[in-house]
Amino acid sequence: MTDDKHVLEVMRRHRSVRAFTPEPVPDEVIERAVEAAQCAATSSWIQGYHLLQVTERPHLQRLAELAGGQPQVETAGAFFVVAGDTRRHRLVAERAGSSYENSTELFLLATVDASLFAQNLTLAFEALGYGICYVGGLRNDLPAVDDLLSLPSGVFPLFGLCVGVPANDPGTRPRMAARAVWSKGRYPADGEVLEQVEAFDAVAARYYTARGAAGRNWSGGVWRKFARALRPGLRRFYESKGASFD
């Protein structure tokens, strides 16, 4: 198998693991994965991200609660908080006696950089045989997370990441056809989009039925999720940490 095929196989095998063995992830493995993840694209070389590994058991227990009762936060071999980091940029500007002109763009740069880094990181861990689970529930109560971790101004916690040895294989979830998310020249008309949704609903319905949840599909989960405002305090929190949305 050539290297390019190996990369694609690793990507296709991605699944969210929520049950881990007690085996910790060695520091040398983490460092190797982080070094590979740092090769992700970064806007203007700013490297606007930080990876905070949470190691204290009481902190892990509390974060599991804050994330909505997700036990894998506490039981994974390693748990990380992925953050957009503008702190070092602000310190560099201050040291140089220069101003730091805050803007929405700077928050986006850090968010995009952190997300690209995190995706590279998960691929690295998965290529090394580990399982991962992103934890968006970390944003359920960011003020409490911030107090717990004592994050300085300019550091924006975005999501958590569990890494460890899988205790089982949850299997992979199907995705939409490539042509549903890829178009040429123009965005597809609404009718075309809904046709693609209907096609994927049939795929998702079979997936749910095979797992004992007959009657469910993809679009039903989507409209129910977005029928209410999600985590409405996020802007207020990020502004309190130094983000600007002007």
C-alpha positions in Angstrom: 0.0 0.0 0.0 1.5 3.3 -1.0 1.6 6.2 1.5 -1.1 8.2 -0.2 -3.5 5.3 -0.1 -2.6 4.8 3.6 -3.6 8.4 4.4 -6.9 8.0 2.6 -7.6 4.7 4.4 -6.9 6.4 7.8 -9.3 9.2 6.9 -12.0 6.8 5.8 -11.8 4.8 9.0 -12.5 7.8 11.2 -15.1 7.2 13.9 -16.0 8.9 17.3 -14.8 6.7 20.1 -16.6 7.1 23.4 -15.3 4.0 25.3 -11.6 3.7 26.1 -9.3 1.3 27.9 -7.5 2.8 31.0 -4.2 2.8 29.1 -2.7 6.4 29.1 -1.3 8.0 26.0 2.5 8.3 26.4 4.0 11.8 26.2 6.3 10.7 23.4 3.3 9.7 21.3 1.5 13.0 22.0 4.6 15.0 21.1 5.0 13.0 17.8 1.3 13.7 17.0 1.6 17.4 17.9 4.7 17.9 15.7 2.8 16.3 12.8 -0.3 18.4 13.5 1.8 21.6 13.5 2.4 21.0 9.8 -1.2 22.1 9.1 -1.8 25.3 7.2 -1.7 28.4 9.3 -2.7 31.9 8.2 0.4 34.1 7.6 2.4 31.6 9.8 0.7 33.0 13.0 0.2 29.5 14.5 -2.8 30.8 16.4 -3.7 27.7 18.5 -2.9 26.1 21.8 -3.4 22.5 23.0 -3.9 22.2 26.8 -3.8 18.7 28.2 -5.9 18.4 31.3 -4.3 15.9 33.7 -5.8 16.5 37.2 -8.5 13.9 38.0 -10.8 16.4 39.7 -10.6 18.7 36.7 -11.4 15.9 34.3 -14.4 14.8 36.4 -15.7 18.4 36.4 -15.2 18.8 32.7 -17.0 15.6 32.0 -20.0 17.1 34.0 -19.8 20.5 32.3 -19.7 18.8 28.8 -23.2 17.3 29.6 -22.2 14.1 31.4 -19.7 12.6 28.9 -17.7 10.0 30.8 -15.1 9.6 28.0 -13.7 13.0 29.0 -12.6 11.4 32.3 -11.8 7.9 31.1 -9.8 8.5 27.9 -6.1 8.0 27.9 -5.6 11.7 27.4 -8.0 14.7 27.3 -7.1 18.0 25.6 -8.7 21.4 25.3 -8.2 22.9 21.8 -8.0 26.7 22.0 -7.6 29.6 19.6 -4.6 31.5 20.9 -4.1 35.2 20.4 -2.3 35.6 23.7 1.2 35.2 22.2 0.4 37.6 19.4 -0.6 40.3 22.0 2.5 39.7 24.0 4.7 40.0 21.0 3.0 43.3 20.1 3.3 44.6 23.6 7.0 43.7 23.8 7.6 45.5 20.5 5.8 48.6 21.8 3.2 48.2 19.0 -0.6 48.3 19.2 -2.7 45.2 18.8 -5.7 46.1 16.6 -8.4 43.7 17.6 -11.1 42.6 15.2 -13.5 39.7 14.2 -10.9 38.6 11.7 -8.3 37.9 14.4 -10.8 35.7 16.3 -11.6 33.9 13.0 -7.9 33.4 12.2 -7.3 31.8 15.6 -10.4 29.6 15.3 -9.5 28.4 11.8 -5.9 27.8 12.7 -6.9 25.8 15.8 -9.4 23.7 13.8 -6.9 22.9 11.1 -4.3 22.0 13.7 -6.9 19.8 15.5 -7.9 17.9 12.4 -4.3 17.2 11.6 -3.8 16.1 15.2 -6.7 13.6 15.1 -5.4 12.1 11.8 -2.0 11.7 13.5 -3.4 9.9 16.5 -5.6 7.7 14.3 -2.7 6.8 12.1 -0.8 5.7 15.3 -3.7 3.4 16.2 -5.5 5.6 18.7 -9.2 6.5 18.8 -10.5 10.1 19.3 -13.7 12.0 20.1 -14.3 15.7 19.7 -16.2 17.2 22.6 -18.2 20.2 21.6 -20.1 20.0 24.9 -17.1 21.8 26.4 -18.9 25.0 25.2 -22.0 24.3 27.3 -20.6 26.4 30.1 -17.5 28.2 29.0 -17.3 30.5 32.0 -17.1 27.5 34.3 -14.5 25.8 32.1 -12.5 29.1 32.0 -12.6 29.4 35.8 -11.5 25.8 36.2 -8.5 26.0 33.8 -7.5 29.7 34.6 -7.1 30.6 31.0 -5.6 34.1 30.3 -7.2 36.8 28.2 -6.7 36.1 24.5 -7.1 32.3 24.8 -10.4 31.0 23.4 -11.4 27.4 24.4 -13.2 25.9 21.4 -13.7 22.2 22.0 -12.3 19.2 23.8 -10.5 16.2 22.3 -10.4 12.7 23.9 -7.6 10.4 22.8 -7.0 6.8 23.8 -7.0 3.1 23.1 -10.5 2.2 21.9 -12.4 -0.3 24.1 -14.7 -1.2 21.2 -15.3 -0.3 17.6 -18.4 1.9 17.2 -18.1 1.7 13.4 -18.2 4.6 11.0 -21.2 6.8 10.1 -22.1 7.3 6.5 -21.6 10.7 4.9 -23.4 12.5 2.1 -22.3 11.7 -1.5 -19.3 13.8 -2.6 -21.4 15.6 -5.2 -23.8 16.8 -2.4 -21.0 18.9 -0.9 -19.0 19.6 -4.0 -20.3 21.7 -7.0 -18.7 23.4 -9.9 -19.3 27.0 -10.9 -22.3 27.7 -8.7 -24.0 26.7 -5.5 -26.8 24.2 -6.3 -30.4 25.4 -6.5 -32.6 24.7 -3.4 -34.4 21.9 -5.1 -31.2 20.1 -5.9 -30.0 20.5 -2.3 -33.3 19.0 -1.0 -33.0 16.1 -3.5 -29.5 15.4 -2.1 -31.0 15.6 1.5 -33.7 13.1 0.6 -31.1 10.7 -0.9 -29.0 10.9 2.2 -32.1 10.5 4.5 -32.6 7.1 2.9 -29.0 6.2 3.7 -29.2 7.5 7.3 -32.5 5.7 7.8 -30.9 2.3 7.0 -28.0 3.2 9.3 -30.3 3.9 12.2 -32.5 0.9 11.6 -29.4 -1.4 11.7 -28.6 0.1 15.1 -32.1 -0.4 16.5 -33.4 3.1 16.0 -35.9 2.7 13.1 -37.9 5.7 12.1 -35.0 8.2 12.3 -33.2 10.0 9.5 -30.6 12.7 9.0 -32.8 15.8 8.3 -35.1 15.2 11.2 -32.1 15.4 13.6 -30.9 18.6 11.8 -34.2 20.6 12.0 -34.7 19.6 15.6 -31.2 20.6 16.6 -31.6 24.1 15.0 -35.1 24.7 16.2 -33.7 26.6 19.1 -30.7 28.9 19.7 -27.6 26.9 20.7 -25.4 28.1 23.5 -26.5 31.8 23.3 -23.9 33.0 25.7 -20.9 32.3 23.5 -20.4 35.8 22.1 -20.5 37.3 25.6 -18.0 34.8 26.9 -15.5 35.2 24.0 -15.7 39.0 24.2 -14.9 38.7 27.9 -11.8 36.8 26.9 -10.7 39.5 24.6 -12.4 38.6 21.3 -13.8 41.4 19.1 -16.8 40.9 16.8 -16.6 44.4 15.2 
